[in-house]
Amino acid sequence: MRKIFTLAIIVIAMSSCGQFHIDRTHETKVSEKVFAIDFSEYEGLRDSLRLDYVQYPDKKIGALTPKYELAFGNKQDCFTSLFREGGRRSMGVVLIAKVDGRYEVLAKQDDLKKYFAPIESKEEALSYAIVSTGLEPRYKIDVKKDFRVFVDTLYSTYSKVSGSGYEVSLFHYQLFGCGPHSHLMHRIFVGKDGEIKELESIKIYEDPEEDDLCVD
């Protein structure tokens, strides 16, 4: 009788959240501290490197090794960059690393490979995927009952050993443009040699109330 009662609770719970469940089996978070280039150096770096902004590095890239001091750099217009962020006036993003007292601008995947390969842990693979793509980890999954859900299982961010490297899950919210504004999960392969490729991009859910929303 107890088993039947438990099963009924599970069915009700799944029905109340749109016929999906959340899998946290391989959930991975970056626990290591990021080392930042001193804030007092940002203005000089902005001018010398011809950037529009220099920003504090995201703590989620703290597992990168070796442990260089880091910062992010941003520039508009045509610009070789690791990824771009924003809408109509998007900005290119590069990583600045302080190496043996000099500043190196990492603007291509080969630059990341040069300074951070080999990738030697699941946490480092997660940090490497984040800085390579600009995609975000997600651990809190808040799906309201009226959302359109396109999958049976939602995964929190994970990093797990896969073949000659790691498989990492990261997320993107399509904010800019006109609706619908989808939430996507990306499966990324990170090779131990620093190679990176997207395995799959999956639309996971949308908020119908944003269908008529346009964002520049």
N, C-alpha and C positions, 0 to 999 in steps of 0.2 A: 504493500500500500504506500509505503514511504517513497519507493522508486517512482510510482505513478505520479505522486504529488510533486516530486522534484522535477520530473519531466514536464509537467503542466506549467510550473513556474518558468522553466527555460523557454517554453513555447510562447508564453505570454510576454516575457521580456523581449524576445526577438521580434514579436509582432509590434510591440510598442516603439521599437527603434528602427522600423522600416525593413524588417526581414534581413538583417545582416548581423554579423558578430565581429568583435574586435579581437585580433590576434596579436599578442605581445610576446610570443614565444622567444624571438631573437632580438627583442628590443635592445638598442645600444645607445648609450649616451657618452659624450666626451667628458671625461673627468679631469683631464690635465689642464693646467693653467696656461693661458696664452701669454707670451712675452711681447710687450708692446714697445715700439720705438717711443722715446720720450716725447711727450706732447710739445715741449719747447722747441723741438726740431721740425715741427710740421710746417710752419710758415716757410722756412728755408727750403724744405723739400718741395713744397708746392711751387715755389718760384724756379728752383733749379731744374726740376723735372717737368716743368711746364704743364702742371696739373691744375684743375679747377678747385679740387678739394683733396685734403689728406685726412683720413679718418682712422679712428681707433679700430684695431682688428677685432673681428667677431670672436668671442670666447669659444665658439664651437669649432674653431680650427686649431685649438690648443694641442691636439695630439700629433701635429706635424713634427717630424724629426728630420734633421737636427733642429735644435731649439734656437732658431734665429729670432732676433727682435723684429717684429712685423708691424706693418700698417697697410691700410687700403688706400689706393689713390683713385680718383675719379676725374674723367674728362669728357666733355661733350664733343659733338661733331665726329668726323671720321677719326677713328682711333683704334689701334690694335689693342685688344683687351681680352681678358679671360672670359668675360661675359658682359652683358649689358643689362641695366636695370632702369625702370621708369617707363613712361608712356611715350607720347609724341616727341618729347625732348629727352630721350633716354641718354644715359651716361655709360661710358665704358668703365669697367672696373679692372684694376691691376693690383697685384700684391707687391709691396715694397719690403725687401728683406735687408737687414743690416748684416753684412757678411765681412768678417775681418776688418771692421771699421769703415767699410765702403757700403754705399746703398745700391742695391740691385733691383731693377724693375722687372718683375715677372709678369709678362703680358701674353705669353703663349703656353700651350700645354708642354712643349719641349722645355720651357724654362722651369716649370714645376718639376718635371722629371729630373732635370739636371740637379736641382737642389734638394729634392725630398725623396727620390727613389733610392733604394727599394722601400716599398710600403710593407711594413712588418707586423701590423696588428689590425684588428677589426676597428679599433678606435681611430687609428691613423687613416685607415681607408675611408672612414666616415668624414673626417676632417678634410681629406684630400678631395673627396667627391664634392663637398660643399664649396671649397675654394675654386674648384675647376668649373663648376656649373652655375653657381649662384642660387641653386635650389636650397630649400630649407628642410630641416628635420621637423617632424611633428610627433608629439607624444600625447597631447590632449586632443581627443577627437570628439568634437561637439556637433553632432548631427541632429537637427531638430526633426520632429515627426513629419513636418510637411515638406522636407527636402526631397528632391529626386535623388535616389540612390541607385547606382548602376552596377554595383558589385555585391556579392554575397558576403565577402570578408573584407574588412578594413584592417590594414596593418599599421601599427605604429612604426616609427623609423627603426630600421634594423641594419646590422652589418654582420654578414656571416661568410665563412670560408666557402669559396666556390671555385673548383678547378685550380687554375694557376693564380688565383687572386681572391677577390671578395665581391659579394653582391651586396649592394647598399640600396635602401629605399629612401627617396627624398620626395619633397612635395612642392607644388606650385599652385598658386591661386591666380587665375586669369583676371586680374583687376582691371587692366586697361582695355579700352575698346568698348563696344556695346555688347549687352548681354545676349545669351546667358553667360554668367561668369563662373566657369567650371573650376572645381578643385581637382587636381591631377596628382597621381602618384607615378613617379619615375623609378624604374628599376635600372640601376647603374652598375656596370662591371668595372671594378678597379683592379688592374693587374698589379702584381708585386713589382713589376718593372716600371710602373707609373702610367701605363697605357690606360685609357678610360674610354668607355663607349656606353651608349644608352641601349639597354636591352629591350625596353618596352615603356610606353607612356600610356597610362590608363586613366580615363575619366572616372572619378569615383563618386562625386555628388555635386549638386547644384542647389542654390536657393531660388525657388521660382519667383520670389519677390524682387530679384535682381534682374529679371529678364529684360526689362525696359530701361535699365540703368546704363548710361554711357559715361565713361571716365576717360579724360585725356591724359 
